[in-house]
Amino acid sequence: MTSHDNNSPESSVRNAFPASEVGTPVSEPLADAANQMRDIAEVAAVEVITTAAVHLMSAAAVKCGLAAGDDAEELKDLDEARKLITALAGFVTAAAPEIGSQHAGPIRDGLRSLQLAFREASSIPDAPGKGPGEKYTGPVN
């Protein structure tokens, strides 16, 4: 065994907490986590689902080059956009029966707009039905 082994006196000193931290209560971070869980518990599932969809749509829009500002072209990344749009398509397809057409309709409209924007931004067009998310939505034209 070496002197740096877990059983050596050096390791117990090296891993010891300073005296000022020994009495620090651990309950503050736990209380914050409990408050956050209580807050999320009060949010309806449809709100969580639509918020997640909006995040996916926003990220995909930026990656399609639709960001506001002069740097929109620099932020464009069609490989990343394809992944986000496909994830959104699967997500909304799975979630639609749970959230109803009132909430799913606008998300589907946004998804379709993103699919069309992707097609316009791409220099090599995908075959019909092979674009991002089209395995879930069917061909978009």
N, C-alpha and C positions, 0 to 999 in steps of 0.2 A: 504494500500500500504506500502511496505517496503522501507527502505532507499536505497535499491539496485535496485529499479524500474527504468524503462527506462526514467521516467520523473524527476528523482532525480538529483540534482546538481552533485553528485558523478559520475553518469554514463556519463554525458557530459564531465567531466574531464578525466575519464578513457578512453573514446573513441576518445579524441582529438588527432590530429596529432601534433608531435613536430614542433616547429617553423621552424626547418631546412628542414622539408619535405614539408611544405606548398607550396613552390615555385617550387618543383620538376616537370619538364615537364613529362607529360604522353605520349607524342608523340614518344619517343624513342622506347618503346616496340611495339607501333602500327606501327611504320616505319619498324621494323624488321619483323613483321607479314606480312606487305604488300609486303616486298621484297621476303619473302618465298612464298607467294601466286603467285607472278609474276614468280618466279623460277619454281614452279610446273606447272604453266600454259604453260611454254615453253616445257614441257616434253610430248612426245607423249603417248597416252593411252597404246599402246602396250608395251612401256617401263615400265610404272607403273605396268601393269598386270604381266609382266614377272619378274619384281623385287619382287613383292609380292609372286609369285610362288617360286622363288628361296629362299626367306626367310622361307617359309613353308617347302621346301625341306631340307634346312640346319638344321632347328630345328628338323625335323623328323629324319634325319640321326643321329644326336646327341642322340636323345631319343631312337633310335634303337641300340645304342652302337657302332656306326660307327665313333665316334669322333677320331681324331688323338691324340695320347698321351697315357700315362699310366693310366689315370683316366677315360678312355672310359667306362669301365664296371660300374664305380660308377655313371656316368651320365645317364646310361641306365634306361629308364622308359617306359615300353611298353604300359601302359595305356595312357600316354601322347602321345606317338608315334602314337597310334591308332587314337586318336583325330586329330592330325596334318595331318596324311595321308588321313583320311576321308575328312577333310576340303580341302586339296589339290585336291583330286579327284573331289569333287563337284565344286571347283573353276575352274579347268582346263576344266571340262566338259562344264560348263557354258561359259567359256571364249573362247574356241576353235573356235567357229564360228566367233567370233569378231576379233581374232588375226591371224587367218589363220593357215594352217598346217605347214608352215615354222617355226613359233614360237611355236605352240602347240606341234609339234612332239617331240622335245627334252624334253619338260616338261613331256609329257606322258611317254617317255622313263625313265626319272628320277623317276617318280611316280611308274612305274612298278618295277624298281630296289628296291625302298623303300618297296613296298609291298612284294617282295621276301625276302628282308633282314628281314623284320618283321617276316615273316613265319619262317625263319631260327632261329631267336633269341627267338621265342616263344617256351616254353616247352610244351604247350598244343595247338596243331594245330587247326585252325579254319576249319569249314566245307567249302567245295568249295562254293564260292560265298558269304561267310560270313566274310571274312577277311576285314581289314581296307580299306575302299574306294571301295570295290567290288560291292556295290549296285549301284555305278556310272559307274564303268569300266567293270563289269562282272568278272567272275572268272579269277584269275591269276595263271598260273602254270609254 
